Amino acid sequence: MIDYGYSLKVLNIPLGEEIFKICYYSFHMTYLLIDQETQRLKFRQLRSSDFDEWLPLFKEKNTAKFLEMDPNLTPFELCEKWFEKSFYRYKNELGGMNVLINKETDQFIGQSGLLVQNIDNQNRLEVGYSILPKYWNQGYAFEAASKCRDFAFEHNFIDSLISVIHTANKGSEKVALKNGMTFEKKFDNNFNIFSIEKINWKQ
Ligand SMILES: CC(C)(COP(=O)(O)OP(=O)(O)OC[C@H]1O[C@@H](n2cnc3c(N)ncnc32)[C@H](O)[C@@H]1OP(=O)(O)O)[C@@H](O)C(=O)NCCC(=O)NCCS
């Protein structure tokens, strides 16, 4: 069963002599952008029922390589791993991907979000994005990534953000550069870290 990350909390409000207790549900899934919107997109949590919509991403030749997954797995298995990882993140407060829905058409466009990553023994916050192949080159990755960046800095989550990009992933590199990031360092042989400092962030 999926843990949706809600917890019941009690708020004590002193009012004169009395203390009013208000019970409320607190949403504790850190770094998610649920209900956030951009010009064309709205963000929501990933659900198990999204599986079939998301599967076509893994039928593309380079997806496994670019996402640092095992290229010997079938598209179905890759997609399963994606969902396992995503729910693990939700449950363990490691951020996570949000589903991107086109506000006008209600179509499932892709996923993007803020992910806690351990890079060279340091906790960093990554802006992640992947778009379904039929919607590539329509500006969706950049639209979602820039929203994640602004959301993270506006909420003072961290002083710098990264994107971890395979050296051959020119599309993703372009999105990171457009998102104000610059090359920071090499990572794990085939990946580059791009980053932006909050002090250099201009909305
Ligand atoms: C990489 C990816 C996220 C790009 O998504 P997208 O929605 O097509 O990107 P955008 O439309 O926002 O494009 C942003 C810019 O990158 C350029 N771009 C996109 N894909 C490109 C490619 N394959 N090669 C070169 N440039 C590319 C666009 O032309 C655009 O540039 P412009 O603003 O100068 O016109 C998408 O191809 C994808 O999901 N790939 C598979 C999974 C993946 O690699 N995820 C990223 C892991 S780090």
PDBQT file of the ligand as one rigid body, heavy atoms in Angstrom, charges set to zero:
ROOT
HETATM    1  C1  LIG A 301      15.644  15.930 -22.051  1.00  0.00    +0.000 C 
HETATM    2  C2  LIG A 301      14.164  16.217 -22.043  1.00  0.00    +0.000 C 
HETATM    3  C3  LIG A 301      13.698  16.320 -20.602  1.00  0.00    +0.000 C 
HETATM    4  C4  LIG A 301      13.879  17.546 -22.757  1.00  0.00    +0.000 C 
HETATM    5  O1  LIG A 301      12.504  17.825 -22.643  1.00  0.00    +0.000 OA
HETATM    6  P1  LIG A 301      11.763  18.847 -23.624  1.00  0.00    +0.000 P 
HETATM    7  O2  LIG A 301      10.429  19.127 -23.040  1.00  0.00    +0.000 OA
HETATM    8  O3  LIG A 301      11.824  18.325 -25.005  1.00  0.00    +0.000 OA
HETATM    9  O4  LIG A 301      12.699  20.133 -23.510  1.00  0.00    +0.000 OA
HETATM   10  P2  LIG A 301      12.266  21.620 -23.888  1.00  0.00    +0.000 P 
HETATM   11  O5  LIG A 301      11.250  21.544 -25.000  1.00  0.00    +0.000 OA
HETATM   12  O6  LIG A 301      11.913  22.364 -22.650  1.00  0.00    +0.000 OA
HETATM   13  O7  LIG A 301      13.594  22.171 -24.515  1.00  0.00    +0.000 OA
HETATM   14  C5  LIG A 301      14.448  23.109 -23.928  1.00  0.00    +0.000 C 
HETATM   15  C6  LIG A 301      15.534  23.445 -24.906  1.00  0.00    +0.000 C 
HETATM   16  O8  LIG A 301      16.317  22.278 -25.168  1.00  0.00    +0.000 OA
HETATM   17  C7  LIG A 301      16.334  21.995 -26.569  1.00  0.00    +0.000 C 
HETATM   18  N1  LIG A 301      16.313  20.537 -26.723  1.00  0.00    +0.000 N 
HETATM   19  C8  LIG A 301      15.389  19.648 -26.285  1.00  0.00    +0.000 A 
HETATM   20  N2  LIG A 301      15.742  18.396 -26.624  1.00  0.00    +0.000 NA
HETATM   21  C9  LIG A 301      16.915  18.502 -27.293  1.00  0.00    +0.000 A 
HETATM   22  C10 LIG A 301      17.818  17.543 -27.881  1.00  0.00    +0.000 A 
HETATM   23  N3  LIG A 301      17.553  16.234 -27.842  1.00  0.00    +0.000 N 
HETATM   24  N4  LIG A 301      18.958  18.010 -28.447  1.00  0.00    +0.000 NA
HETATM   25  C11 LIG A 301      19.251  19.319 -28.455  1.00  0.00    +0.000 A 
HETATM   26  N5  LIG A 301      18.450  20.288 -27.913  1.00  0.00    +0.000 NA
HETATM   27  C12 LIG A 301      17.303  19.872 -27.350  1.00  0.00    +0.000 A 
HETATM   28  C13 LIG A 301      15.069  22.633 -27.116  1.00  0.00    +0.000 C 
HETATM   29  O9  LIG A 301      15.179  22.902 -28.479  1.00  0.00    +0.000 OA
HETATM   30  C14 LIG A 301      15.009  23.891 -26.263  1.00  0.00    +0.000 C 
HETATM   31  O10 LIG A 301      15.909  24.846 -26.765  1.00  0.00    +0.000 OA
HETATM   32  P3  LIG A 301      15.415  26.323 -27.222  1.00  0.00    +0.000 P 
HETATM   33  O11 LIG A 301      14.720  26.900 -26.033  1.00  0.00    +0.000 OA
HETATM   34  O12 LIG A 301      16.659  27.020 -27.615  1.00  0.00    +0.000 OA
HETATM   35  O13 LIG A 301      14.465  26.077 -28.347  1.00  0.00    +0.000 OA
HETATM   36  C15 LIG A 301      13.374  15.082 -22.769  1.00  0.00    +0.000 C 
HETATM   37  O14 LIG A 301      13.965  14.866 -24.022  1.00  0.00    +0.000 OA
HETATM   38  C16 LIG A 301      13.338  13.767 -22.012  1.00  0.00    +0.000 C 
HETATM   39  O15 LIG A 301      12.497  13.582 -21.131  1.00  0.00    +0.000 OA
HETATM   40  N6  LIG A 301      14.266  12.844 -22.329  1.00  0.00    +0.000 N 
HETATM   41  C17 LIG A 301      14.293  11.491 -21.760  1.00  0.00    +0.000 C 
HETATM   42  C18 LIG A 301      14.523  11.464 -20.248  1.00  0.00    +0.000 C 
HETATM   43  C19 LIG A 301      15.647  12.390 -19.845  1.00  0.00    +0.000 C 
HETATM   44  O16 LIG A 301      16.690  12.443 -20.467  1.00  0.00    +0.000 OA
HETATM   45  N7  LIG A 301      15.425  13.132 -18.747  1.00  0.00    +0.000 N 
HETATM   46  C20 LIG A 301      16.411  14.040 -18.213  1.00  0.00    +0.000 C 
HETATM   47  C21 LIG A 301      17.345  13.334 -17.311  1.00  0.00    +0.000 C 
HETATM   48  S1  LIG A 301      18.595  14.444 -16.686  1.00  0.00    +0.000 SA
ENDROOT
TORSDOF 0
